[in-house]
Amino acid sequence: MTEQGTPVRHTNPFAAVAGAGGLVLDVPGYQAGFDRDHELCAEPMWKLERAQEFYEPDVASWRAMMDGDWERSMALADRMAGPVADYFRHRHPVRRVRVVEFPITAYLQWEMHVLALRAAAGSPCRVVPAAHVAGCEPVPELVIFDPSLMYEVLYDRYGGGRGGRRITDPGVVGPCLGAVRELFAGGEDVLDFHRREIVPLPPPVVTDEMRAALPGYAHRTEEFRV
């Protein structure tokens, strides 16, 4: 991967997130709050993803990948193109920064196909190497709506969603938004990264250890969420 851009500033704006006050929401509460805030959002939303493994049981394509059926996984991912495009015809785009480590994990290989699809539908994503956020670790998973509203997305040890924390302190949110914008400006377009680094890869290897947590997440199979 080409080392594009520059690392985020020396002061760490993400350090304040852990100690910030905020309303902790379970999964239904977070999803309802997210949907409400996105509906009302008057400008593009920003998203920062750092972890290299997530569990996405809502998405049939992800479940097919976990079943070891990569061809079906990709076919199901392609079916998401229509709903994604329709969604972003009625919403402001999501601008996403995706931190990437090598070697590429099975999850990230799958997600990059989905992010490329989203980018083609009008929701841009930029890829940055983990070295660019090394001075800011641990980097939280963030969704930022404006300089005074963001969610820290919360996950369990497998990378399964367990809700979010709604933070409204501008002194915390504003600097995080500035840092995410800076990373986005210095990142590589996901379509270029996907074409060069992901498309040539063989199907990912899904281990029994990765599948071991699946029964606990088998709750629904929606096709699309932001």
N, C-alpha and C positions, 0 to 999 in steps of 0.2 A: 504494500500500500504506500502511495506517495505521501510523504510528510508535508501536508499542506497546512497553511496558516501558522499561527503561533499559539503556544500554550496560553491558558487563561491567566489573567493578571496574578501578581504575586500575593496580594491580599486575597483571602479565601472568602467569598461572599456566601458560600454554602455552609460555612461553619456555624452560622447563626440559626440555621433551620432546626437543628435538633433541640435547641433550647427555647424556641419560639412558642408562644402560647397559640393554641388553636383548638378547634372543635374536632375531636376524634370521631369518625363515623365508621360504622360497619359497612360491609359490601353494598347492601341495598341503599343505605343512606348516602354513601359516597356516589353511587351511580345516579341516584335521583338528584343529588346536588350538582354533580357534574353536568347532567343533561340540562338542568334548569339554567345553570350559569352559562353553558355554551349556547343555549337558545337566546339568551339575553346579551351575549357578547357582542360588542360593537367594533371589535378589531380582531385580527388573527390571534389565535391561541398558540402558545409555545409549549413544547413538551421536551423534556430531557430524559433520556434512557441510558442508564449506566450498566446495569446488571447484564450478564451474558447468558443467563438462563432464566426463563419464565415458564410458568405453566398456564396454558390458554385453553382450558376445557370448553369455553364458550364457542370455540371455533372448530368447525368440523374438519377443516383442512389440517389444523394442528393435530387433531386426534388421529387422522389418517397417517400423518408422519410418525406419530408415536406408535402406531400399529405396524410400522415398517413398510407402508404402501406409499412410496414417494410419488409414483405416477398419479395415483388417485389424489394425494395431497395437493399436487400442483394443479390438477384439474379442478378441484374444489376451490382452490385459491383463485383461479381464473374466473370462477363464477361470482366472486366477490366484486369484480370490476363494476358491474352495473349498479349494485346498491351503494358502493363507495362513491361513484360519480354522482349518483342522485343525491346522496347525503350532502356532498360538498357544493351542489348547486344551490342549496338552501342554507348553508352555513358559511361563516368565514373559514378560510383554510387553517389547518393545524400546521405550524412550522416546527419540525422535529429535529432535534440533535440526537444522533445515535452514536454512542461511544462504542468502539470496536477493539477487541483484542484478537490476536492470532495465537494458536490456530482457531479457526472459526468453529464455534460450537454448533451442534445440531440445531438447537433452537434458533440461533442467529442466522444460520443458513436458510432456514424456513422463513424467518421474519423478514430477511432482506428481499425475498420475492414479494412478500406482501407490501413492504414499504415502497418497492419500485412500482407496484401496481397503484398504490395510493398517490405516489408522486405523479404518475401519468394522469391521474384523475384530478390533479390540482391541489394536492396536499404535500408541499415540498419537504424533503428531508435532506440533511447534510450529515456526512459521516466524519467523525474525528477519531484519531488514534488515542488509546488510553494514556499515552505519554503526555497528551495535552491537558489532562486533568489530574496528573499525578500529584501535583501540589495541593489539590483540593479534596483528596480522599478523606473519609468516605463521601462519595458524591451521591446525593439523594436522588430519588426518582421524582420528578416534578412536573406538574401541569400548571401553567401560569396564564391567567386570563387578562390581567392588567397589572399595573405597578402596585396595586394594593390587594390583589386576590390571587392566591395560588393554593393548590393542594399538594401535599407530600403524599405520594401514593405508597401504601404500606403493603408489604409482602411477608409471607411466612418463609420458612427455611428452604422450601422447594422453589420459591418464586411464584407461588400462588397468591392471588390478590386477597387481602384481608381488610380492605377498606382504604380510608384516606384521612388526612388531617387538613382541615380547612384553615388556612393562615391568612390573616387580613392586615398584618402589621406592615405598613409601607417601608419601614426601615429594614425589614427582612426581605420582603418581596421585591422591592425595587432593585437592589443590588443583584439579586439572583436573576432577575429578568435581564439586566444589563450583561451579566456573564453569559447567559444562554444566547443572547443575540450576538455576542462577540464570538462564541464558539461556532455558531451557525455561519457567520460571515467568513470564518476561516476554514470551514469544512469543505468536503468534497461532495458534489451532487450524488445522491444515492443511485441514480440511474447509471452513472459512469462507474461507480464502485461495484454495483451489482453486475454489470456487464463484464468487468475485468476480473473480479475476485470471486464471484459467486457462481455465475453461469457455468464456468468450466469444472466445477467441483462434482465429484460422484455423489450419489445419494448419501445422506448422512447416516451414521451408525447410531442406532438407538439401543441402549443397553437395558438389561433387566433391571438394573438399579434405577435407571431413569423412569422405567414403567412402574416401579414398585409403589409410587405415590398416587398413581392414577385413580384407584378406586375411591379415594377420598375427595376427588375433584369431579366425579361424574355426576354433575348436577344439571347441566343444560347444554345445548349445542346451537347457540345462536350463530349466525353467519358473520356478523359484523358489529364491531364497536370501535369507537375512535381510540 
